[in-house]
């Protein structure tokens, strides 16, 4: 197999040079990347993450003057080795094993697509060694029922410069009281609001293209009405939640809101609290209040009860650790 030689152009990003490379089928590599990304029609979040992962890989290839269409297992393994020690740009620490594994899975998926498109004869990333991690462990921090209530109160007590007070308060209630994913919240439309059996409901569009209907409890519905009453004129006509400038909210704004709200509420290590923390909190409160596993699974939109039970395991393994019994016993002896 031959490809056009890689060109160098300092005015173009490194990976864009590779995207212009022609393949043996006559397609530009960039067109095949677009076709591969277009196959992920059921999950915008997955498509966005995979696009970023592949862009990083192609940039790595370009910096080393490697043609990704002629690489074999040793070169891809070299990338995996470097990835294992690469710092997370946000924390400065090495990437989590789960993150590295996802990045390698994206590259392998892309190569598999190229094999199916008759561009390559084999997938060089298929047998690459991927980092192992405990699937029963979740690094996601969570908050208690009392802390969640304090966070909700804090979100209503202060004006938010970008989102506005009503929008910020409504976002926090959606995250805590519904356990909704940040991606689901950001892509929610006004048309997703409805009525069912005399109750306000929201149609939530999940990963994988599935949808589920979630009720809006009275307190949430009241906050929704407050927000709709002050929703900016001329705002995005489709988006449910918009900024004060009328633009659809994005996940970065939601992340910052959650962490700042946790800080104002006095939650320890607020920088570790994320929108996903609210999903764990929703599940824990629902379980403690007697919600059945099946109902929690359906509400969270999990594909199986095993995923919901992972959330349970993380919470219970800390609350029921025998260390509490031992500490109480030794404390009594020291009195």
N, C-alpha and C positions, 0 to 999 in steps of 0.2 A: 504494500500500500504506500502511496506517495501523497504528500500534501504540498501545497505551495509553501515556500520558505517563509519563516516568520520575519516580518518586517519590524523595524524600530522607528517609532515616531514619538519624540519627547512631548508633543502637544496632545497626545492621546493617552488615556489610562492604559496601564500595561495589559490588562485583560481584554481590552477592546481590540487590540491588534490580533489576538487569538480568535476573537469572535468573527473576524473577517476571513479566517482561513477556510479554504475550500476543502471538502471531503471527497472521498472517492465516488460518492453518489451525486456530486455536483452541487450539493447544498452548502451554503455558508454555515460555519459552526454556530454562529449566532442564531440562525434560523432554527437549527435543531435544538438549541438551548430553549428558545421560546416555545417550540412545540412540546418539549419535555415539561416545562413549567405549566403550559396550558393543559396538560393532562391531569393536574391536581385541581380539578374543578370543584371538588367537594369541601376544600379547606383552604381559605385564604391565608390563614396563619401558617400552615405547612408550606404553602407555595412561597410565601415571603421569606420564611426561614431557609428553605432550600435554595432560593435564589441568592441569598446572602452567602450561604455556605459554598455554593459553586463559584461565586464571584471571587471569594477568598482563595479557593483552590486554583482557579485559572490565573489569578495574579501571582500566586506562588510559582506556578509553572513558567509564567512569562519572565519573572525575575531571574530564573535559573536557565532561561532559554531552552526550556523543555517543551516539546510538542505533546500535549495531552492525548493526542490520537495515536501516538507511537509508544507510550509508556507501558511498562510491564509491572508486575507485582513489586519488585525491589524499589522502584521509584515511588510508587504509591505508599509503600510501607515507610519509606523515608519521610514522606509528608506526615504520615500518622505519628511517627516518632517525634517530629518537630511539634506537631499539634499537642502532644501530651505535655509538653513543657512550655507551650505558648501562654503568655499572661492574658488573663481576662482584662480587656481595656477598662472595664469599670472598677475592678477591685485590685488589679495588679497581681493577683494570685493566679496559679495555673487554672486552666479551664476545668470544670467539673467533668468527671469521667462520663457522665450521662450526656453532657454537651458535646464532648469529643466524639462519642459514639454516634450521636445524631449527625454530626458533620460528615463522618465517614459513610454513614448510611445514605446521605444525600448524594455523595460522589458515586457510590456504588449504584444507586438508582439511576443516575444520569448515564453511566456507562452501560447499564443493562438496556436502557432505552436506545442507545447508539447501536448495540448489538442487534436489537429487534429491527432497527431502521436500516440494517445492512451496511452501517458505516464501519463497524469493527467486527472482528471475528470472535473476540472473547472480552470478558469484563476483567480488567486488571485489578480491580478493587475487591473482587468477590472474596478472595481468601486473605485479605489484609487482616492483621491482628487488631481487634478492637478492644478498648479498655473495658474491664469488668467492673460492675458496680452492683451493689445490693439493691435489688428491685423492691425490697420490702422497706427500704429506708427512704425517707423523704426529708430533704434539708429545709423544707418550707416551714417557716415560723408561723405560729398562730397566736391568737389572743383569747382571753377568757370571756365569758358572757358579760361580766361586769366591765371589762375593758372595751368590749365591742359597744356596749351601751354608752360609755363615756366618749368613745370616738364619734358615735352618731350625734351625740349632743354637741360635741366640739365642732362638727361640720356645719351645724346650724347657727353657731354663735358668732361667726366671723365672716365678713365679706371676702369673697375670693376674687382676686384681680382679674384672672383669665376666664374663669368659668362662671363667676357670679355665685352668690350664696345659695340660691334655690337649686341651681344645677348641681353644685358641689354636694349639697345635702342629699339630693335625689340619687346621685351616683353612689354615695356611701351606703344608702339604704338598699339600693339594688344589689350591691356587692355582699352586704351582710345578711339581709333578710331573704334574699333569693339565692345567694351563692352563685351568682351568674359569672361566667368567664368574662375577662376584660375584653376579649375579641368580640364576644356576643353582644356586650354592652355597647361597644363602639360602632358596631354595624347595625344596631337596632334602628328601625325606621318608624315614623309616625304611623304608617299604615299597619304596623305590627300591633298596635293597641286595639283592643276590642272588648266585647262583652260576652260573657257566658254565664247563664243561669243567674242573671242579675249582678254579676261580679265583674269588675274590671280585670282584664287579662292581658298578657303580653305573649305574643308568639316569638319564641327564642329560636334563632337559627344557629344550630350547633355545628361542630366539626363533623365532617363526613356527609354533609348535606341534609341531615335529619333536622326535624323541627319538633319542638315541644311547647305545650301551652302552660304558662305559669300564671297563677293567680296573683293579683296585687292586693295584699291585705289592706284593710281600711286606712291604717296610718301611712302606708306607702302610697295609696291612691290619693290621699289628701295632699301629700308632698308633690305628687305628680300634677295635681290641679294648680298648686301654687306656682310650680315651675312653668306650666303651660300659659298661665296668666301673664307672666313676664318674659316669655320667650321672645327674643329680639325680632322686630319686624325686618323683613328681608332676609331672614336666616335661610340656610339650606332647606329647601322645601321638602326633602325626603327624610333627613336625619331626625331622630327622636331627640337626642341630646346634642346641644350645640354650645359653643363658647359665647361669651358676651359679644364677640365680633360676628356671630352667626355661622361659624364654621363647625362642621362635625367634630366632635371630640376625638382625640387619639389616645392610644395606650400610654404614651409617655406622660401626658397630662394626668391620666388616672393614676399612674404609678406615683407621680410627685404628690398628688392629692392625698393618697393613702398614707404615704410616709410622713407628710407634714401633719396630717390629722392625728396619726399615732403619736407623734412628738408632742403635739399640743395636749393630747389626752394623758400624757405621762406614761405611755407604754415603754417598758425597757427596750433598748436597742431598736428604736423606731426605724433605723435604716434597713433592718432585716424584714420589716413588715411590707408585704406586697399585696396586690389584688388577689393573688392566688391564696394568700394567707386567709383572706376572707372566706374562700370556699371551704378551707379546712375548719374555720370557725363555725360556719353555717352547719357543717356536718356534725361537729362536736355538740353544738347546742341542740340540734335536732335529735341526736341520739340520746343526750341526757334528758331531754324532755319527752322521750318515749316514742319517737318516730321509728317505724320499722325499716329494716335494711332495704327492702324492696322500694319503699317510698323514697328513701334518701337517694338510692341509686337513680331512680327515675327523675327526681328533682335536679340532681347534679348532671344528668345527661351522660352517665357513665355507660360504657358498652357492656360491662359485666359487674356483678356484685363484688368480684374480687378487687376491683379498683377502689370501690367504696370501702371495702374492708381494710385496704391499705391505709386509708385515712384513719380508720378506727384504730388500727394497730399502732400508728404513730402516736396518737393521743393516749391510748391505754397503756402503752409500754412505759410511758413516763409517769402517768398517774398511779400505776399499780406496781412500780418498781419496788422490790423489797427494801431498797435503801431507806425509804420512809419509815418502815418498821424498825430497822436496825438503828437509825438515827434517834428515833423516839426512845428506844430501849436504852441506848447508851447515854442519852441526855438525862433520863430518869436516874441512872446510877450516879451521875455526877452532881445531882442536887444535894 
